[in-house]
Amino acid sequence: MLRKKRGLIVVLCCLLSYPFMAKAGFNEAMSALQSKNFPTALSEARQAADSGDARGYYLLGVIYQNGLGVAANASEAAAWYEKATQGRVVGAFAKLAQLYLRGDGVEKNADKALDLARKSDQMGDPEGSLFVYVILNGGPLSQLGANGKPDQVKYQKLAARPVAERNLDVEAKDALYRSAAKGYPLAQLMLALNFGGVVGDGNSERMLALASKIPNHTYQALKNYEQITRHMQTLGKTHTSPQLFFDAQASQMLAGMVKACGIRDPKEMAKQPAPQLTAIAISKPLSNAVYLPSKVPSNEHAFLVSGEWEESWTYTACGNTAVVLVTFSADGMGGARHMSTQQGLKKEPGSEAPGKL
């Protein structure tokens, strides 16, 4: 059902962007699709196609791809989409790209899929823009090995590239930015998750703004990012992304426990309540910052490639307060390496539990 609804939404987008006057059958086919009168929609779409309206080809592609009143037939859908692209119907390029990417009804061809998606993106179709992002990240920018699992060698190789060698990265990111900016729901979700996982100026706020445009969503990963971000905002200022903040917690809590409680034995640590992070602050500003460039306004500093900064994270444990200084260094892939030192142990006012230094 979701695929059917998305197909109909894209039909409407196509209608708005198609430059020709309506011809016989097209309006009737659209009305029939919207009312789920699929036999009439099929008949009228064929009439539109027979009259030379390339949008009729597109509607037939949607009908056969999604099995709307007919048996789903990806091969026939691809043939209709191909005819629609010859008539420059905007939505057809993205739909055909999708089929080539999956090898659904046509021979799988990632290069052809990317070419079609790029043409769709250039024509202003947000679905095509999203496919550019998806295809590039699933291909030349993929961090996964042949087994479908994260490949550390690939990650390090991609991370080591200078900005001058990241044209595909820029293309992919900008395509996603464009798609989300046009309100394409799936792109908004993917970009919100991207902002939640990547270090950049104001990314947490960008993530929250996008999440607010997806009301009552059930995406747990995004809900987690929202919760972490709101918690971070109560603590103070940080350059970390929600993902980096979460990833750094275990080691920094350990550092806070060591400093506040003077305990190093893991068994003894396990007996103590977990230290509480009570405040964060930027103790040394970001330096030597290099960002992935972007041609989409307001996203020029959304992906930190390299740079260093320091933050002070204040923990309470064993009746004491300890400040952990955390040094961050961007890792080239939107994350950062981190290491810590401890300073500033002091007794909490009114506490009777001494630290074991």
Contacts in CASP RR format, 6 or more apart in sequence:
PFRMAT RR
TARGET T0000
AUTHOR 0000-0000-0000
METHOD contacts of the structure
MODEL  1
MLRKKRGLIVVLCCLLSYPFMAKAGFNEAMSALQSKNFPTALSEARQAAD
SGDARGYYLLGVIYQNGLGVAANASEAAAWYEKATQGRVVGAFAKLAQLY
LRGDGVEKNADKALDLARKSDQMGDPEGSLFVYVILNGGPLSQLGANGKP
DQVKYQKLAARPVAERNLDVEAKDALYRSAAKGYPLAQLMLALNFGGVVG
DGNSERMLALASKIPNHTYQALKNYEQITRHMQTLGKTHTSPQLFFDAQA
SQMLAGMVKACGIRDPKEMAKQPAPQLTAIAISKPLSNAVYLPSKVPSNE
HAFLVSGEWEESWTYTACGNTAVVLVTFSADGMGGARHMSTQQGLKKEPG
SEAPGKL
3 66 0 8 1.000
4 66 0 8 1.000
4 67 0 8 1.000
4 68 0 8 1.000
7 62 0 8 1.000
7 65 0 8 1.000
7 66 0 8 1.000
8 33 0 8 1.000
8 34 0 8 1.000
8 62 0 8 1.000
10 62 0 8 1.000
10 91 0 8 1.000
10 94 0 8 1.000
10 95 0 8 1.000
10 127 0 8 1.000
11 30 0 8 1.000
11 33 0 8 1.000
11 58 0 8 1.000
11 59 0 8 1.000
11 62 0 8 1.000
13 90 0 8 1.000
13 91 0 8 1.000
13 125 0 8 1.000
13 126 0 8 1.000
13 127 0 8 1.000
14 55 0 8 1.000
14 58 0 8 1.000
14 89 0 8 1.000
14 90 0 8 1.000
14 91 0 8 1.000
14 92 0 8 1.000
15 30 0 8 1.000
15 55 0 8 1.000
17 90 0 8 1.000
17 91 0 8 1.000
17 123 0 8 1.000
17 124 0 8 1.000
17 125 0 8 1.000
18 55 0 8 1.000
18 89 0 8 1.000
18 90 0 8 1.000
20 53 0 8 1.000
20 54 0 8 1.000
20 55 0 8 1.000
22 53 0 8 1.000
23 48 0 8 1.000
23 51 0 8 1.000
23 52 0 8 1.000
23 53 0 8 1.000
24 47 0 8 1.000
24 48 0 8 1.000
24 51 0 8 1.000
24 53 0 8 1.000
25 44 0 8 1.000
25 45 0 8 1.000
25 47 0 8 1.000
25 48 0 8 1.000
25 51 0 8 1.000
25 53 0 8 1.000
26 44 0 8 1.000
26 45 0 8 1.000
26 48 0 8 1.000
26 53 0 8 1.000
26 55 0 8 1.000
26 56 0 8 1.000
26 59 0 8 1.000
28 40 0 8 1.000
28 44 0 8 1.000
28 47 0 8 1.000
29 40 0 8 1.000
29 41 0 8 1.000
29 43 0 8 1.000
29 44 0 8 1.000
29 45 0 8 1.000
29 47 0 8 1.000
29 48 0 8 1.000
29 56 0 8 1.000
29 59 0 8 1.000
30 59 0 8 1.000
32 38 0 8 1.000
32 40 0 8 1.000
32 41 0 8 1.000
32 44 0 8 1.000
33 41 0 8 1.000
33 59 0 8 1.000
33 62 0 8 1.000
33 63 0 8 1.000
33 68 0 8 1.000
38 63 0 8 1.000
38 68 0 8 1.000
38 69 0 8 1.000
38 70 0 8 1.000
39 69 0 8 1.000
41 59 0 8 1.000
41 63 0 8 1.000
41 68 0 8 1.000
42 60 0 8 1.000
42 63 0 8 1.000
42 68 0 8 1.000
42 69 0 8 1.000
42 70 0 8 1.000
45 56 0 8 1.000
45 59 0 8 1.000
45 60 0 8 1.000
45 63 0 8 1.000
46 56 0 8 1.000
46 60 0 8 1.000
48 55 0 8 1.000
48 56 0 8 1.000
48 59 0 8 1.000
49 56 0 8 1.000
49 57 0 8 1.000
49 59 0 8 1.000
49 60 0 8 1.000
49 80 0 8 1.000
49 83 0 8 1.000
54 83 0 8 1.000
54 84 0 8 1.000
54 86 0 8 1.000
54 87 0 8 1.000
54 88 0 8 1.000
54 89 0 8 1.000
55 84 0 8 1.000
55 89 0 8 1.000
56 84 0 8 1.000
57 80 0 8 1.000
57 81 0 8 1.000
57 83 0 8 1.000
57 84 0 8 1.000
57 87 0 8 1.000
57 89 0 8 1.000
57 92 0 8 1.000
58 80 0 8 1.000
58 81 0 8 1.000
58 84 0 8 1.000
58 89 0 8 1.000
58 91 0 8 1.000
58 92 0 8 1.000
58 95 0 8 1.000
60 76 0 8 1.000
60 77 0 8 1.000
60 80 0 8 1.000
61 76 0 8 1.000
61 77 0 8 1.000
61 80 0 8 1.000
61 81 0 8 1.000
61 84 0 8 1.000
61 95 0 8 1.000
62 68 0 8 1.000
62 77 0 8 1.000
62 95 0 8 1.000
63 69 0 8 1.000
63 70 0 8 1.000
63 77 0 8 1.000
64 70 0 8 1.000
64 72 0 8 1.000
64 73 0 8 1.000
64 74 0 8 1.000
64 76 0 8 1.000
64 77 0 8 1.000
64 80 0 8 1.000
65 72 0 8 1.000
65 74 0 8 1.000
65 77 0 8 1.000
65 81 0 8 1.000
65 95 0 8 1.000
65 99 0 8 1.000
66 72 0 8 1.000
67 73 0 8 1.000
74 99 0 8 1.000
74 104 0 8 1.000
74 105 0 8 1.000
74 106 0 8 1.000
75 105 0 8 1.000
75 106 0 8 1.000
77 95 0 8 1.000
77 99 0 8 1.000
77 105 0 8 1.000
78 96 0 8 1.000
78 99 0 8 1.000
78 104 0 8 1.000
78 105 0 8 1.000
78 106 0 8 1.000
81 92 0 8 1.000
81 95 0 8 1.000
81 96 0 8 1.000
81 99 0 8 1.000
82 92 0 8 1.000
82 96 0 8 1.000
84 91 0 8 1.000
84 92 0 8 1.000
85 92 0 8 1.000
85 93 0 8 1.000
85 96 0 8 1.000
85 116 0 8 1.000
88 123 0 8 1.000
90 120 0 8 1.000
90 123 0 8 1.000
90 124 0 8 1.000
90 125 0 8 1.000
91 120 0 8 1.000
91 125 0 8 1.000
91 127 0 8 1.000
91 128 0 8 1.000
93 116 0 8 1.000
93 117 0 8 1.000
93 119 0 8 1.000
93 120 0 8 1.000
93 123 0 8 1.000
93 125 0 8 1.000
93 128 0 8 1.000
94 116 0 8 1.000
94 117 0 8 1.000
94 120 0 8 1.000
94 125 0 8 1.000
94 127 0 8 1.000
94 128 0 8 1.000
94 131 0 8 1.000
95 127 0 8 1.000
96 116 0 8 1.000
97 112 0 8 1.000
97 113 0 8 1.000
97 114 0 8 1.000
97 116 0 8 1.000
97 117 0 8 1.000
97 120 0 8 1.000
97 128 0 8 1.000
97 131 0 8 1.000
97 135 0 8 1.000
98 104 0 8 1.000
98 113 0 8 1.000
98 131 0 8 1.000
99 105 0 8 1.000
99 106 0 8 1.000
100 106 0 8 1.000
100 107 0 8 1.000
100 108 0 8 1.000
100 109 0 8 1.000
100 110 0 8 1.000
100 112 0 8 1.000
100 113 0 8 1.000
100 116 0 8 1.000
101 108 0 8 1.000
101 110 0 8 1.000
101 113 0 8 1.000
101 131 0 8 1.000
101 134 0 8 1.000
101 135 0 8 1.000
102 108 0 8 1.000
103 109 0 8 1.000
110 135 0 8 1.000
110 139 0 8 1.000
113 131 0 8 1.000
113 135 0 8 1.000
114 132 0 8 1.000
114 135 0 8 1.000
114 136 0 8 1.000
117 128 0 8 1.000
117 129 0 8 1.000
117 131 0 8 1.000
117 132 0 8 1.000
117 135 0 8 1.000
118 132 0 8 1.000
120 127 0 8 1.000
120 128 0 8 1.000
120 129 0 8 1.000
120 131 0 8 1.000
121 128 0 8 1.000
121 129 0 8 1.000
121 131 0 8 1.000
121 132 0 8 1.000
121 175 0 8 1.000
121 178 0 8 1.000
124 178 0 8 1.000
124 182 0 8 1.000
126 178 0 8 1.000
126 179 0 8 1.000
126 180 0 8 1.000
126 182 0 8 1.000
126 183 0 8 1.000
126 184 0 8 1.000
126 187 0 8 1.000
127 179 0 8 1.000
127 184 0 8 1.000
128 175 0 8 1.000
128 179 0 8 1.000
129 175 0 8 1.000
129 176 0 8 1.000
129 178 0 8 1.000
129 179 0 8 1.000
129 182 0 8 1.000
129 184 0 8 1.000
129 187 0 8 1.000
130 175 0 8 1.000
130 176 0 8 1.000
130 179 0 8 1.000
130 184 0 8 1.000
130 186 0 8 1.000
130 187 0 8 1.000
130 190 0 8 1.000
132 171 0 8 1.000
132 172 0 8 1.000
132 175 0 8 1.000
133 172 0 8 1.000
133 173 0 8 1.000
133 175 0 8 1.000
133 176 0 8 1.000
133 179 0 8 1.000
133 187 0 8 1.000
133 190 0 8 1.000
136 168 0 8 1.000
136 171 0 8 1.000
136 172 0 8 1.000
136 175 0 8 1.000
137 172 0 8 1.000
138 144 0 8 1.000
140 168 0 8 1.000
141 158 0 8 1.000
141 168 0 8 1.000
141 169 0 8 1.000
141 172 0 8 1.000
142 154 0 8 1.000
143 150 0 8 1.000
143 151 0 8 1.000
143 154 0 8 1.000
143 155 0 8 1.000
143 158 0 8 1.000
143 333 0 8 1.000
144 150 0 8 1.000
144 151 0 8 1.000
144 154 0 8 1.000
145 151 0 8 1.000
145 154 0 8 1.000
155 333 0 8 1.000
158 333 0 8 1.000
159 331 0 8 1.000
159 332 0 8 1.000
159 333 0 8 1.000
160 332 0 8 1.000
163 290 0 8 1.000
163 292 0 8 1.000
163 293 0 8 1.000
163 305 0 8 1.000
166 292 0 8 1.000
166 305 0 8 1.000
169 292 0 8 1.000
170 292 0 8 1.000
170 293 0 8 1.000
170 294 0 8 1.000
170 295 0 8 1.000
173 292 0 8 1.000
173 294 0 8 1.000
173 299 0 8 1.000
173 302 0 8 1.000
173 303 0 8 1.000
174 294 0 8 1.000
174 295 0 8 1.000
174 296 0 8 1.000
174 299 0 8 1.000
176 187 0 8 1.000
176 190 0 8 1.000
176 191 0 8 1.000
176 194 0 8 1.000
177 191 0 8 1.000
177 294 0 8 1.000
177 296 0 8 1.000
177 299 0 8 1.000
177 302 0 8 1.000
178 296 0 8 1.000
179 187 0 8 1.000
179 191 0 8 1.000
180 187 0 8 1.000
180 188 0 8 1.000
180 190 0 8 1.000
180 191 0 8 1.000
180 210 0 8 1.000
181 296 0 8 1.000
183 213 0 8 1.000
185 214 0 8 1.000
188 210 0 8 1.000
188 213 0 8 1.000
188 214 0 8 1.000
189 210 0 8 1.000
189 214 0 8 1.000
189 217 0 8 1.000
189 219 0 8 1.000
189 222 0 8 1.000
191 210 0 8 1.000
192 206 0 8 1.000
192 207 0 8 1.000
192 210 0 8 1.000
192 211 0 8 1.000
192 214 0 8 1.000
192 222 0 8 1.000
192 225 0 8 1.000
193 207 0 8 1.000
193 219 0 8 1.000
193 221 0 8 1.000
193 222 0 8 1.000
193 225 0 8 1.000
195 203 0 8 1.000
195 204 0 8 1.000
195 206 0 8 1.000
195 207 0 8 1.000
195 210 0 8 1.000
195 241 0 8 1.000
195 302 0 8 1.000
196 203 0 8 1.000
196 204 0 8 1.000
196 207 0 8 1.000
196 225 0 8 1.000
196 229 0 8 1.000
196 241 0 8 1.000
196 242 0 8 1.000
196 243 0 8 1.000
197 203 0 8 1.000
197 225 0 8 1.000
197 241 0 8 1.000
197 242 0 8 1.000
197 243 0 8 1.000
197 244 0 8 1.000
197 334 0 8 1.000
197 335 0 8 1.000
198 241 0 8 1.000
198 243 0 8 1.000
198 302 0 8 1.000
198 303 0 8 1.000
198 304 0 8 1.000
198 334 0 8 1.000
198 335 0 8 1.000
199 239 0 8 1.000
199 240 0 8 1.000
199 241 0 8 1.000
199 244 0 8 1.000
199 303 0 8 1.000
199 304 0 8 1.000
199 330 0 8 1.000
199 334 0 8 1.000
199 335 0 8 1.000
199 336 0 8 1.000
200 239 0 8 1.000
200 241 0 8 1.000
200 291 0 8 1.000
200 301 0 8 1.000
200 302 0 8 1.000
200 303 0 8 1.000
200 304 0 8 1.000
200 334 0 8 1.000
201 301 0 8 1.000
201 302 0 8 1.000
201 304 0 8 1.000
202 301 0 8 1.000
202 302 0 8 1.000
203 241 0 8 1.000
203 302 0 8 1.000
204 229 0 8 1.000
204 232 0 8 1.000
204 233 0 8 1.000
204 241 0 8 1.000
204 242 0 8 1.000
206 302 0 8 1.000
207 222 0 8 1.000
207 225 0 8 1.000
207 226 0 8 1.000
207 229 0 8 1.000
207 242 0 8 1.000
208 226 0 8 1.000
208 229 0 8 1.000
211 217 0 8 1.000
211 222 0 8 1.000
211 225 0 8 1.000
211 226 0 8 1.000
214 222 0 8 1.000
217 223 0 8 1.000
224 242 0 8 1.000
225 242 0 8 1.000
225 243 0 8 1.000
228 242 0 8 1.000
228 245 0 8 1.000
228 246 0 8 1.000
229 242 0 8 1.000
232 238 0 8 1.000
232 240 0 8 1.000
232 242 0 8 1.000
232 245 0 8 1.000
232 280 0 8 1.000
235 277 0 8 1.000
235 278 0 8 1.000
235 279 0 8 1.000
235 280 0 8 1.000
236 279 0 8 1.000
236 280 0 8 1.000
236 281 0 8 1.000
237 280 0 8 1.000
237 281 0 8 1.000
237 282 0 8 1.000
238 245 0 8 1.000
238 280 0 8 1.000
238 282 0 8 1.000
238 311 0 8 1.000
239 282 0 8 1.000
239 286 0 8 1.000
239 309 0 8 1.000
239 311 0 8 1.000
239 328 0 8 1.000
240 248 0 8 1.000
240 311 0 8 1.000
240 328 0 8 1.000
240 336 0 8 1.000
241 334 0 8 1.000
241 335 0 8 1.000
243 335 0 8 1.000
244 328 0 8 1.000
244 335 0 8 1.000
244 336 0 8 1.000
244 338 0 8 1.000
248 326 0 8 1.000
248 338 0 8 1.000
249 277 0 8 1.000
251 338 0 8 1.000
251 340 0 8 1.000
252 277 0 8 1.000
252 313 0 8 1.000
252 315 0 8 1.000
252 324 0 8 1.000
252 326 0 8 1.000
252 338 0 8 1.000
252 340 0 8 1.000
253 274 0 8 1.000
253 275 0 8 1.000
253 277 0 8 1.000
253 315 0 8 1.000
254 269 0 8 1.000
255 324 0 8 1.000
255 340 0 8 1.000
255 341 0 8 1.000
255 342 0 8 1.000
256 275 0 8 1.000
256 315 0 8 1.000
256 317 0 8 1.000
256 322 0 8 1.000
256 324 0 8 1.000
256 342 0 8 1.000
257 263 0 8 1.000
257 269 0 8 1.000
257 272 0 8 1.000
257 274 0 8 1.000
257 275 0 8 1.000
257 315 0 8 1.000
257 317 0 8 1.000
258 264 0 8 1.000
258 342 0 8 1.000
259 315 0 8 1.000
259 322 0 8 1.000
259 323 0 8 1.000
259 324 0 8 1.000
259 342 0 8 1.000
259 343 0 8 1.000
259 344 0 8 1.000
259 345 0 8 1.000
260 275 0 8 1.000
260 315 0 8 1.000
260 316 0 8 1.000
260 317 0 8 1.000
260 318 0 8 1.000
260 319 0 8 1.000
260 320 0 8 1.000
260 321 0 8 1.000
260 322 0 8 1.000
260 345 0 8 1.000
260 355 0 8 1.000
261 269 0 8 1.000
261 272 0 8 1.000
261 275 0 8 1.000
261 317 0 8 1.000
261 318 0 8 1.000
261 320 0 8 1.000
261 355 0 8 1.000
261 356 0 8 1.000
262 318 0 8 1.000
262 355 0 8 1.000
262 356 0 8 1.000
262 357 0 8 1.000
263 269 0 8 1.000
263 272 0 8 1.000
263 318 0 8 1.000
263 356 0 8 1.000
272 317 0 8 1.000
272 318 0 8 1.000
273 317 0 8 1.000
274 317 0 8 1.000
275 315 0 8 1.000
275 316 0 8 1.000
275 317 0 8 1.000
275 322 0 8 1.000
276 315 0 8 1.000
276 316 0 8 1.000
276 317 0 8 1.000
277 313 0 8 1.000
277 314 0 8 1.000
277 315 0 8 1.000
278 314 0 8 1.000
278 315 0 8 1.000
278 316 0 8 1.000
278 321 0 8 1.000
279 312 0 8 1.000
279 313 0 8 1.000
279 314 0 8 1.000
280 311 0 8 1.000
280 312 0 8 1.000
280 313 0 8 1.000
280 314 0 8 1.000
281 311 0 8 1.000
281 312 0 8 1.000
282 309 0 8 1.000
282 310 0 8 1.000
282 311 0 8 1.000
283 310 0 8 1.000
283 311 0 8 1.000
283 312 0 8 1.000
283 325 0 8 1.000
284 309 0 8 1.000
284 310 0 8 1.000
285 309 0 8 1.000
286 304 0 8 1.000
286 307 0 8 1.000
286 308 0 8 1.000
286 309 0 8 1.000
287 307 0 8 1.000
287 308 0 8 1.000
287 309 0 8 1.000
288 306 0 8 1.000
288 307 0 8 1.000
288 308 0 8 1.000
289 304 0 8 1.000
289 306 0 8 1.000
289 307 0 8 1.000
290 304 0 8 1.000
290 305 0 8 1.000
290 306 0 8 1.000
290 307 0 8 1.000
291 300 0 8 1.000
291 301 0 8 1.000
291 302 0 8 1.000
291 303 0 8 1.000
291 304 0 8 1.000
291 305 0 8 1.000
292 302 0 8 1.000
292 303 0 8 1.000
292 305 0 8 1.000
293 300 0 8 1.000
294 300 0 8 1.000
294 302 0 8 1.000
294 303 0 8 1.000
303 334 0 8 1.000
304 330 0 8 1.000
304 332 0 8 1.000
304 334 0 8 1.000
304 335 0 8 1.000
304 336 0 8 1.000
305 330 0 8 1.000
305 332 0 8 1.000
305 334 0 8 1.000
306 330 0 8 1.000
306 332 0 8 1.000
307 329 0 8 1.000
307 330 0 8 1.000
308 327 0 8 1.000
308 328 0 8 1.000
308 329 0 8 1.000
308 330 0 8 1.000
309 327 0 8 1.000
309 328 0 8 1.000
310 325 0 8 1.000
310 326 0 8 1.000
310 327 0 8 1.000
310 328 0 8 1.000
311 325 0 8 1.000
311 326 0 8 1.000
311 328 0 8 1.000
312 323 0 8 1.000
312 324 0 8 1.000
312 325 0 8 1.000
312 326 0 8 1.000
313 323 0 8 1.000
313 324 0 8 1.000
313 325 0 8 1.000
313 326 0 8 1.000
313 340 0 8 1.000
314 321 0 8 1.000
314 322 0 8 1.000
314 323 0 8 1.000
314 324 0 8 1.000
315 321 0 8 1.000
315 322 0 8 1.000
315 323 0 8 1.000
315 324 0 8 1.000
316 322 0 8 1.000
316 348 0 8 1.000
318 353 0 8 1.000
318 354 0 8 1.000
318 355 0 8 1.000
318 356 0 8 1.000
319 347 0 8 1.000
319 348 0 8 1.000
319 351 0 8 1.000
319 353 0 8 1.000
319 355 0 8 1.000
320 345 0 8 1.000
320 346 0 8 1.000
320 347 0 8 1.000
320 348 0 8 1.000
320 351 0 8 1.000
320 353 0 8 1.000
320 355 0 8 1.000
321 344 0 8 1.000
321 345 0 8 1.000
321 346 0 8 1.000
321 347 0 8 1.000
321 348 0 8 1.000
322 342 0 8 1.000
322 343 0 8 1.000
322 344 0 8 1.000
322 345 0 8 1.000
323 342 0 8 1.000
323 343 0 8 1.000
323 344 0 8 1.000
324 340 0 8 1.000
324 341 0 8 1.000
324 342 0 8 1.000
324 343 0 8 1.000
325 340 0 8 1.000
325 341 0 8 1.000
325 342 0 8 1.000
325 343 0 8 1.000
326 338 0 8 1.000
326 339 0 8 1.000
326 340 0 8 1.000
327 338 0 8 1.000
327 339 0 8 1.000
327 340 0 8 1.000
328 336 0 8 1.000
328 337 0 8 1.000
328 338 0 8 1.000
329 336 0 8 1.000
329 337 0 8 1.000
329 338 0 8 1.000
330 336 0 8 1.000
331 337 0 8 1.000
345 357 0 8 1.000
347 354 0 8 1.000
347 355 0 8 1.000
END
